[in-house]
Amino acid sequence: MMEPGRICIISRGSDAGKEVVVNEASDNNFVIVSGEKVKQRRINIKHLEPTPRTGAIIVPVQSEKPKKAAPKKKADEKK
């Protein structure tokens, strides 16, 4: 099981070769990871190659897009 703060390299998938930091253990086979070029997500530990390095936990800031306001209804519209 990987401990939080462990730096790993993703070995499979579209993000293969990118460095990530383990943020927390989800269960026995999965961990939550994040990185500079990788969104925070849950990943199988079989897809990670741990390095001997440890680092700070990276939690990317999710910029929320402002929600579009619903068009105002005209109350008592007279014709």
N, C-alpha and C positions, 0 to 999 in steps of 0.2 A: 504494500500500500504506500502511496506517495504522500509525503507530508506537505502542508502549505508552505509556499515559498520556494519550492524546488523548481529550478529552471529545466525545461525539457524541450526537445525538438520533436515536432510532429512528423511521423514517419509515413503516414498514409493519407490519401485524400487530396483535395484541392489545395490544402494549406501545407502540404508536405515540405519539409525543410525550414519551416518558420519556427522561431523561438517563442515559447509561451512560459508563463509562470502558473503553477498550480495555486489556485486560490483556496479551495476547500475540497474535501472528499464528499462526493455525493452518496456513494455506497461502495461496496467491495470492488466493483469493476469500473466505476466511472468517477471522474473528478471534474470540477469546474475550473476552466483555464481562461486566461486572457493574455493579450500581448499587444504590442504596438501595431502590428499589421493583422491581428486576428481579433474578431469580436469575442466577447465573453460568451462562453458556451460550455456545454457538458460534453465530455469526450471520453471514449473508452481508453483505459490505461494501456491496452494492447497497441494502441496507435501512437504511443509516446515513447521516446527514448530519453531517459533521465540523464542529466549531466551531473558532474560532481559539484557544480555550483549551486548556490542558493541566492535568492534575491528578495527584494521587497515584493509584496503582493500588489499586482497591478489590477486596478479596477477602472476600466475605461469609463469616461463620463459619457453617458448616453444623452446626446442632445435631443431634446424633445421638440418636435415640430409643433408650432402653435396650431391649435385646432381652428378650423375655419368656423366662424360664427354662423349659425343658422340664419337664414333670411328672416327678418322681422315680419311678423304677420300684422297686417293692418286690421286693427280691431274696429268694428263698426264702420266698415268702408261704405260710404254712401255713393249712390250713382245718380 
